[in-house]
Amino acid sequence: MSYRYVAQTHVGLKRRVNEDAVLALPDHDIWLVSDGMGGHQAGDFASRLIVDAVATLPQGLDPAAKMHALRDRIQGAHAAIRAEAQARGAGTIGATVVALILAQGHFVGIWAGDSRIYRLRNGQITLLTTDHSAVADYVVSGKMSWDEADQHPQSNAITRAVGVGEALELDKVRGDAEAGDRFLVCSDGLTKYATFAMLEQVLATAPLETVGDQLLQIALSGGGADNISHIVIDVI
């Protein structure tokens, strides 16, 4: 399998610092987005530390070893962020993380927090991850849709993040990937403005050369109150 991708991050319209970080490692078939926790100190430090840790993955790993190495790097970042917060006496420092691995006709998603992975197949979009957030249980129980949850007053209250709590539990999802699939890896700075229908329409119609700009424009037109980050990967 081969891939084409576009990656973008933008500070948005309201914030002075971009606390998001994106990482594309096409040689490893890994794409990652990390969102520093707004309202906490040094969220940009946390997201950058995660990206830098994963960027040091060695070449030549088989898919299983690559997945384990990725998890180890994120766990190492978790410990380093906690140590830095303690050294600064600064309280909580943290960041979400979501990573997509593609290999041998399959995908694996690993995440903590509310950054997401979607897959577009045959013109239909599917959310592959489940937010670690205060409102996610309402969606899982059928009380509201993800679109409704994204507009809920508690939508930003995440329940899991790298650097937060003694132990970090990373969730995992896996499935098949085939030629023609389009994956979206993104932070909530996009999804709080882009409904499923909006994402499906843009991902299904926009060429790779402009899809990132179109997604960015949705978030900016909606208000751009948060940092905005997304990676679109086409499976060829």
N, C-alpha and C positions, 0 to 999 in steps of 0.2 A: 504494500500500500504506500501511496505517496500523498502529500498534503500541501496545500497552500493556505496561508493564514495572513491576517492583519491584526495588529495589536495597537491599542490606543489607551492613553490615560490623560485626563484633563482635570484641572483644579476645580472646575465649575464656576458659578457666578457669585457665590456668597463667601467662600472660604479663602483664606490667605495662603494656606499651606495644603499641598496635596499629600494626604496621608495614605493614598493608595500606592501600590507598586505592582507592576506586571512583569512577567518573565516568560519568554518564549525560548524553548530549547528544542528546536526542530531535530537536531542530531540525536536527541534522547526521546523524541516524540512526546515531550512534556510541555504543557502550557499551564500557567499559574497566575492567579490574581489574589492579592492580599489587601485588605482594607483595614488600616489603622483605626482603632476605636475612637470615634468622635467623642469629645467631652472628657477624654482622659489625656494625661500628659504623654507626649512623645509617641503618638500613634504612628508617625512617619518613621521613627526609629524602629518600631516593632515590625512594620511591613517590610522595610528595607532589609532588616536582619533575616527575615524568613526567605526573601528572594535571594539574598547573598548566600545563605546556607545551602539552598537547593541548587544554586548555580555551580557549586563545587562537586556535583555528582561525577564520579569517574565514568569514562567511556567504556563501551564494550560489555555492559551488563545485560544479561538476559531479562525478559520481561518481569519474571518473578523477583529477581534480585533488584531490579530497578524500582519496583514498587516498595520493597522493604527498605531500600536505601532512601527513597523519598520520605517515607514515614519516619525513618531515623533522623533525617535532616530536620524535619519539622519538629520532632520531639526535642532535638538538640536546641533548636531556636526557642522552643517553649522554656527550657531551662535557662537559657542565656537571657531571655527577656525578664524572667522572674528575678534573676540575679541582679540585673541592671536596675530594676525597679527598687529592689532592696538597697542597693548601693546608693541610689539617689535619694532614698527616703521619700519617694515621689508617689507612693500609693500604687494604683493599678496601671500597668502599661499592657496593651494587648492589641491583637489584630485578628481578623478572620483570615482564613486561607481556603482556597479551593484549587485543586489541581486535576488536570485531565491527562491521562496517559493513553496513547493509542498504540496498539501492537497486534500484528497477526490477526487482523479481522475482529478485534475486540477493543473495548474501551474500559478503563477503570477511572472512577472519580473518587477523590479523597478530599474531605473537607471538615472544617469546624467553623461554625458561624452561619451567616446568612448570605454569603456570596454564593453564586449558583452556576450550574451547568445545565444548558438546554441542548436538545438535539432536534434538528429539523430533518424530517424524512418524508419524502413524497408530498411535500407541501404542508405537512402537519407538524406542529411543535409539541415537544414533550419536555417537562421539567424533570430532570434526572436526580436532582438532589432535594433534600428536605431541610428547610431552614432550622437552625437551632435558635429559636426565638420564642418570645412569650406568646405569640399569636399562632405559632405553627400547629399547636394542638387543636385549635379551632378548625383549621383547614383539614387536618388528618381525620377529625371526627365528623367532617361534613357540614359544619356549622357556617362556614364561609369559604369563598374561593381564595386563591392566592392573590388575585387582583384586589379583592376586598381587604385581605390581610395587609397588603402593601400600603393601604391608605389608613389602616388602623392607628390610633394614637400611640399604641405600644409597639408599633412595627420595628422600631429601632432597638428594642430591648432584647439583645441577644443573650442566650443562655450558655454559650460555649465559645471560647476563643483561645488562640495561642497566647500564652503568657498569663492566663487567668486561671487561678486555682492550682492546687498541688499537682493533680494528674490531668493530663490532656487526653481526652478520648476522641479519636478521629473516626468519622464514619466513612464507609466505603460503599460504592455502587459499581456494578459491572454489567456489561452487556455486549451485544455485537455492534460492529461498525462496518459499514459497507460503502462502496463507491457511490457518490451522490449525497451522502450524509453531510450535513453542515452542523457543527457544534458551536455553541456560544458559551464562553466562560466570562463571568461578569461580576461586578460589585453591585451593591444595592443602590448606588447612585444612578444607575440606569433603570433598574427594575421598579423603583418607586414611582417612575414616570411612564414606563413602557408596559402596557398591558400585554397579556398573551396575544391578543389579536394584533396589536401593533408590531410586536416582535415577529410573529408569524408572517405578516405581510412584508416586512422589510427583508427578513431572512430569505423568504421564498422568491423575492423579485429582484433584489439588488445584487449586482455583480460584486465580486470581492473588492474591486478597486474603489467602490463607493459605499459599501455596506457599513463600514466603521463610521464614516462621516454621517451617514443617515441615522445611525443609532445615537451618536453623540448629539445630533440636532434635536432628537426627541427629548433627551434629558435637559438640554439647555432651554428649549422652548417651554418645557414644563416648569422651569424655575431654576434648575441647576443648583439647588441648595446644598448638594453634597459633591464630593469628588466623584468622577465618572470614569470607570475603567472597563474595558471589554476586549476580548480576543475572539475572533471568528476563524474557525478552522474548517476548511473544505477537504473532504476525503475524495481522492481521485482514483 
